[in-house]
């Protein structure tokens, strides 16, 4: 098994990386996520990725724990392009995955899980990575389908995972290139 370490932006990404469905995907590709996942609570956000000393110390810890490859996953948010986001990750020794807009774009791309969560077979987001604010879009869908919004991102992430959300499904969406890129990079390590 090829051991993979992850540096992520926040708790939603952690929840996805730690999920059973993601770890089953890794195992099916002869990959294994090491249990240590950074940044630790209280040190969230992109600023950790910009600081050379901090990112290098986290990379070293992951390597000491057995990581053969390290992925940094961060949102594009309001930056103009992926290149700017990639350049903010102050390390050349990691695989950089930039989620177009925010991680919730991947939720919008997994049509099957989205339809299960909201018990509706007519939810299709044609361009999930072009939605200006994916979390607000999810809240709007919730208001339309359930007459209530979404107050907590982590609770909603758990609902998505409990209804079969997977990055692999998001990558199957014709317009979710960042998820496709991530899955392709992971699969390339298993060969």
N, C-alpha and C positions, 0 to 999 in steps of 0.2 A: 504494500500500500504506500502510495506517495502521500506524505504528510503536508497539509496546507495550513498556513497561519493566516489570520484575518485581522486587519485593522479597519474598523468601520466608524461611521460618523455618529451613530446614536443607537438608542435602545430598539427601535423598530428593525434596523438592520441586524442587530444582535439576535433578536427573536427569530428572524428568518434563517440566519446562519445556524442557529442552534436547533432549528426545527427538525423533527424526525424525517419529514419528506425530503428536505435538502440533504440530510446526512445519508439517507437511502440512495439518493441520486449520486452522491459522492462515492459511496461504497460500490455501486453498480459500475462505476468508472475507475475502480481501483484507487480511489482517493480517500483520504481521511482528514477531517478537520481536527486540529489539535484543540483540546478543551479550552485553553487560554484564549480569550478573545478581548481585543483592545479597541478603543480606549476604555479604561475602567470607569465606572460611574463617577460622575463629578468632573471628568476630563473630556467631555464630549465635544464634538464639533470639529470643524475644519482647521481650527487654529493649531491643533496637535500635529496635523499633517504638514503645516507650514514651518514648524520649528525643527530645525535640523537635529539638535541634540535630543529632543523628545522622541522624534520618529526613529532616530537611530537606536535609542535605548530600548524602545518597544520592539524594534526589529531584532535586536540582539536577544531579548528575552524570548521571543517566539522561536528564534533559531536554537537557543539553549533547550527549549521544550521539544525540539525535534522538527520544526517546520523546515521543509526543503524548498518550498515556494511560499511567498507571502503576497496576498492581495490586499490592496487598499481600495475600499469602496466608499465613494463620496458622491453627494448630489451635485448637479450642475447649478441648481438654484437659479440665481439671476445673472450669472456670468454669461457673457456673449457667446462663448464657444467652449467646446470640450478641451481644446488645447490650453486655454487659460486655466481651467480646472486642473488638468493634468500637471501643468507647470507649478501649481501651488503645492503639490505633493512633493515635498523636498527630499526625494530619494530616487535614485535610478536603479536600486536593487529590488524593487517590488513591481508587481503587476498592478497597473492602475485601471480601475473600473469606474467610469463616470456615468452615473445614472442621469439620463436626460430629465431635467427638472428635479423631481424628488423620487424617493423610493416608492411612493404611492403611485407613480406612473406604472410601475410593474403590477400593482394591484389592478389598475384599470385595464392592463393588457391581458390579464388572465380572465377572459370572458366567462369561462366555465365556473370558476370559483366565485366570481362576482355575481353571476346569476343565481348560484346556490345561496350565497349570503342574503341576497335580497328577494329570494323566492320569485324570481321573474326571469322569463326566458327572452325578454326583449331588451336586455341591456347589452349594448355593443358600443364600445368606444373606438372609433375608427383610427384616431391618431393619439394614442395615450401619451406619447412623449411631446406632443404639441400643446396639451392642455396647460394653460398658464399656471394654475394652482391645483395640482392633482388632489390634495387633501380636501380643498373646498369643493371640488367636483364630486368626490365621494360623499361629502356631507349633503350636497344637493341631491344626489341620487337617493340617499337615505331619507331625506325629507319627502321626496316624491313617492318612494316605495313603501316607507314605513311610518310616515308622518312624524318623524323625529330625526334629529341630526346625529352627529357623532361627536362626542365630547373628548374622547381619549384615543389617541393614535394607537397606543399599545393594546388596548382592549379590542379595537377594530382589527389590528394586525392578527391578534389571536383568533378572531372570528374568521378572517380570511384563511389562516392556516388550518383551522378546524374544518373548513369547507373545501380543503384540497388545494389551496394556493401553492403554486411552485414557481420558481424562477424559470424552470424548464417550460412550463405552460406559457408564461409570459413571453418567453423567447420564441414560441411558435406563432405569436401574433405577427402579422405581416409588417406592422409598423412599430416594433419595439426593438430597435437596433442595439441599445445598450444591454438588454438582457441577452440577446443573441450573442453579442460579443463576449459577455461573461461566460456563458455556457460553452462557447467555442474554445475560449482560453482554458477552461477547466478540462474539457475533453482532450485538448492537445497534450495535457500533462500525463494523461493515462496511456498514451501510445508509446 
